[in-house]
């Protein structure tokens, strides 16, 4: 995922706290890239941009046994986690590299599919990243991207504090140069990048069982007080420690409600080159 630089290129708002990686490790190709799977062939060559700890990468690699996956992330530590995961699973058709989404180290027309999940929302130049994805995708291939949309997230019950959490997140993410409502913008960004044959859609994550509520609320309560999100909010004076603790309590209150329901909508695009 993108990182801050002194020049202000891009910031991964969440950072790589364990509470963040815990949610990343939950992701699979099925729950996070289902819109793409029918388009993969056994011999497809795939770029997985912003691979994180590699759970989606590993699933994609299994779906292209005669092809392969190149997994890219800007964090060397996270790339190493992905490498270990794929090695543990006996996958030998994955390459790993540290790289920049807006300046890919690959020749033109290198891949049948380029894929980015929850990446563009953190970039200052998402259109440039999509243009790069298009550049390295062969004619007839696909550019695939999926991003969440924070302002469209919905939950019940309306626990006091959760809307304050959302407004804080929006402020921090936009202060970092990202766009947390990326999902609704993917089609527009794709068109700006010159990707003209684009199919746009959406899908959701929904957390509503007792186990799902406990997991989702705990990780967000922890992120709100302990991750890069918390650190940035404190450093910029957007919130103090007491206010962050109150937001974490709101998350935990929601998590124990038997009628708790939380929906995370995602925009999706498939662009045919």
NUFIKOL-696309 format. One line per 5 residues: number of its first residue (from 1); their letters; for each residue y, x, z of C-alpha. Coordinates in Angstrom, 2 decimals. Each point is the difference from the previous one (the first is absolute). Last residue first. Example, Ala and Ser with C-alpha at 12.3 -4.5 7.8 and 13.67 -1.06 7.14 Angstrom:
<rs>
2> SA> -1.06:13.67:7.14  -3.44:-1.37:0.66
</rs>
This chain:
<rs>
273> XXXXX> -2.73:-7.86:-23.50  -1.19:-3.14:1.74  1.90:-0.72:3.21  -1.79:-1.64:2.91  2.34:-1.10:2.75
268> XXXXX> -0.45:-1.26:3.55  2.33:-1.50:2.60  -1.39:-0.18:3.50  0.24:-2.68:2.66  -0.82:0.77:3.66
263> XXXXX> -0.99:-3.15:1.90  -0.31:-0.25:3.78  -1.73:-2.76:1.98  -0.16:-0.45:3.80  -1.45:-3.29:1.22
258> XXXXX> -2.00:1.62:2.81  3.11:1.96:1.10  -1.05:3.40:1.32  1.46:1.99:-2.91  3.34:-1.83:0.04
253> XXXXX> 0.64:1.18:3.55  -1.04:3.52:-0.97  2.50:0.03:-2.85  2.76:-1.36:2.23  -0.80:2.67:2.60
248> XXXXX> 0.45:2.68:-2.69  3.40:-1.48:-0.86  1.00:0.15:3.67  -1.10:3.64:0.19  2.19:0.78:-3.01
243> XXXXX> 2.97:-1.63:1.72  -0.59:1.99:3.18  -0.29:3.23:-1.95  3.32:-0.53:-1.73  0.59:-1.53:-3.42
238> XXXXX> 1.85:0.73:-3.25  1.55:3.12:1.53  -0.94:2.22:-2.92  -2.26:2.26:2.05  -1.61:-2.94:1.82
233> XXXXX> -0.82:-1.97:-3.16  -1.26:3.19:-1.66  -2.35:0.82:2.87  -1.32:-3.55:0.16  -0.81:-0.13:-3.73
228> XXXXX> -1.44:3.52:0.21  -2.62:-1.45:2.32  -0.12:-0.56:3.77  1.78:-3.17:1.14  -0.13:-2.36:-2.97
223> XXXXX> -3.09:1.68:-1.41  -1.92:-0.79:3.20  0.97:-3.67:-0.05  -0.83:-0.06:-3.70  -3.48:1.47:0.58
218> XXXXX> -0.70:-2.34:2.88  1.19:-3.12:-1.82  -2.15:0.62:-3.08  -3.17:0.90:1.92  0.22:-2.81:2.57
213> XXXXX> 0.90:-2.59:-2.64  -2.86:1.13:-2.25  -2.52:-0.16:2.85  1.15:-3.46:1.08  -0.07:-1.26:-3.61
208> XXXXX> 3.28:-0.64:-1.85  1.15:3.07:-1.90  0.78:-0.70:-3.65  0.44:2.60:-2.73  1.49:-1.48:-3.09
203> XXXXX> -0.05:-0.03:-3.79  2.59:0.05:-2.76  0.43:0.06:-3.74  1.65:1.84:-2.86  -1.48:0.79:-3.42
198> XXXXX> 2.04:2.61:-1.87  0.13:0.94:-3.66  3.51:1.50:0.02  -0.19:3.07:2.20  3.35:1.62:-0.77
193> XXXXX> 0.72:1.08:3.56  2.60:-2.75:0.34  -2.72:-2.50:-0.93  -2.28:1.39:2.69  2.80:-0.15:2.56
188> XXXXX> 0.62:-3.66:-0.79  -3.69:-0.86:0.26  -0.30:1.92:3.26  3.04:-1.60:1.63  -1.64:-2.84:1.94
183> XXXXX> -2.42:2.42:1.66  2.67:2.58:0.79  1.58:-1.97:2.84  -0.13:3.10:2.22  2.25:1.92:-2.40
178> XXXXX> 0.27:3.69:0.91  2.95:2.33:0.50  -0.74:0.85:3.63  2.80:-2.30:1.12  -1.77:-2.70:-1.97
173> XXXXX> -3.16:0.55:2.01  1.83:0.16:3.34  2.02:-3.17:-0.61  -2.94:-1.99:-1.36  -2.12:1.08:2.99
168> XXXXX> 2.70:-1.04:2.45  0.37:-3.39:-1.68  -3.76:-0.52:0.14  -0.23:0.93:3.68  2.88:-2.37:0.82
163> XXXXX> -1.96:-2.73:-1.81  -2.95:0.87:2.22  2.05:-0.17:3.17  -0.45:-3.62:0.98  -3.52:-1.10:-1.00
158> XXXXX> 0.14:-2.36:-2.96  -3.63:-1.06:0.31  -0.74:0.60:-2.83  0.67:2.63:-2.60  1.53:0.63:-3.41
153> XXXXX> 0.72:3.16:-1.98  2.37:-0.71:-2.89  2.75:2.28:1.29  -2.52:2.80:0.34  -1.32:-0.02:-3.57
148> XXXXX> -3.15:2.08:-0.50  -0.66:2.26:-2.95  -2.67:0.20:-2.71  0.09:2.17:-3.11  -2.23:0.42:-3.05
143> XXXXX> 0.81:1.92:-3.19  -2.73:-0.64:-2.55  -1.40:1.78:-3.05  0.28:-0.98:-3.66  2.01:3.10:-0.78
138> XXXXX> -0.79:2.61:2.68  1.65:-0.10:3.41  1.87:3.17:1.03  3.35:-1.21:-1.32  -0.44:-3.50:1.41
133> XXXXX> -0.50:1.33:3.51  3.08:2.16:-0.50  2.04:-3.04:-1.06  -1.31:-1.85:3.03  1.16:2.85:2.23
128> XXXXX> 3.42:0.03:-1.67  0.29:-3.73:0.59  -0.89:0.48:3.66  2.89:2.44:0.50  0.91:0.03:3.69
123> XXXXX> -3.67:-0.41:0.78  -1.54:-1.80:2.99  -0.62:-3.38:-1.67  -1.66:1.80:-2.93  -2.94:1.19:2.08
118> XXXXX> -1.83:-3.00:1.48  -2.87:0.42:-2.49  0.49:2.12:-3.11  -2.52:0.13:-2.86  -0.05:1.81:-3.34
113> XXXXX> -2.83:-1.03:-2.33  -1.47:1.60:-3.14  1.51:3.33:0.94  1.37:3.19:-1.58  2.25:-1.48:-2.71
108> XXXXX> 2.86:2.46:0.64  -0.88:3.08:2.00  -0.27:-0.03:3.81  2.08:1.38:2.86  1.74:-3.28:0.74
103> XXXXX> 3.75:0.13:0.56  1.12:-3.30:1.58  -3.16:-0.51:2.04  0.19:3.54:1.39  -3.17:1.93:0.66
98> XXXXX> -2.70:1.34:2.30  -3.31:0.05:-1.82  -3.52:-1.31:0.31  -2.78:-0.30:-2.59  -2.67:-2.69:0.27
93> XXXXX> -3.29:-0.20:-1.93  -2.21:1.63:2.64  -0.33:-2.90:2.43  -2.57:0.68:2.72  1.53:-2.39:2.53
88> XXXXX> 0.82:2.82:2.41  1.64:1.89:-2.86  2.13:-3.04:-0.85  1.17:-0.29:3.60  0.69:3.73:0.33
83> XXXXX> 2.18:0.05:-3.13  1.91:-3.07:1.14  0.73:1.64:3.35  1.13:3.15:-1.81  2.35:-2.06:-2.15
78> XXXXX> 1.43:-1.46:3.21  0.76:3.45:1.40  1.53:1.20:-3.29  2.39:-2.99:-0.05  1.50:-0.76:-3.43
73> XXXXX> -3.08:-1.85:-1.17  -2.09:0.18:-3.17  -3.63:-0.97:-0.64  -1.45:0.79:-3.43  -2.91:-2.34:-0.61
68> XXXXX> -3.00:0.38:-2.27  -2.02:-1.22:-2.94  -3.76:-0.45:-0.18  -0.16:-1.51:3.50  3.16:-2.11:-0.48
63> XXXXX> -0.49:-2.79:2.58  -1.12:2.43:2.72  3.19:2.02:-0.53  2.12:-3.12:0.43  -1.61:-0.69:3.36
58> XXXXX> 0.61:3.57:1.14  3.64:-0.13:-1.06  0.53:-3.28:1.86  -1.21:1.66:3.21  1.79:3.28:-0.71
53> XXXXX> 2.11:0.89:3.03  3.20:-0.72:-1.96  -0.50:-0.17:-3.77  3.67:-0.15:-0.91  -0.84:0.00:-3.69
48> XXXXX> -3.62:-0.64:-0.92  -0.31:1.29:-3.59  -3.11:-1.34:-1.74  -2.28:1.27:-2.78  -2.20:-2.88:-1.10
43> XXXXX> -3.66:0.69:-0.90  -1.55:-2.84:2.02  2.73:-2.32:-1.26  2.83:-1.43:2.13  1.83:-3.14:-1.13
38> XXXXX> -1.91:-2.39:2.27  1.12:2.04:3.01  3.77:-0.22:-0.48  0.94:-3.30:1.64  -2.29:0.84:2.93
33> XXXXX> 2.05:3.03:0.91  0.71:-0.43:3.73  -2.78:-2.12:1.51  -2.74:1.02:-2.49  1.15:3.57:-0.54
28> XXXXX> -0.09:0.47:3.74  2.64:0.28:2.68  -1.01:0.23:3.65  0.58:3.77:0.00  3.67:-0.61:-0.78
23> XXXXX> 0.37:-2.25:3.04  -1.35:2.68:2.32  2.12:2.57:-1.82  3.11:-1.82:1.15  -1.05:-0.34:3.65
18> XXXXX> -1.08:3.66:-0.10  3.56:1.06:-0.87  0.43:1.06:-3.61  3.58:-0.99:-0.74  0.88:-3.70:-0.19
13> XXXXX> 3.21:0.36:-2.02  -1.46:2.39:-2.57  3.27:1.52:-1.08  1.19:0.93:-3.46  2.39:2.47:-1.62
8> XXXXX> 2.63:0.50:2.68  0.97:3.58:-0.88  -1.13:1.14:3.45  -3.41:-1.51:-0.80  -1.64:-3.13:1.34
3> XXX> -3.64:-0.66:-0.94  -1.69:-2.22:-2.58  -3.61:-1.11:0.60
</rs>
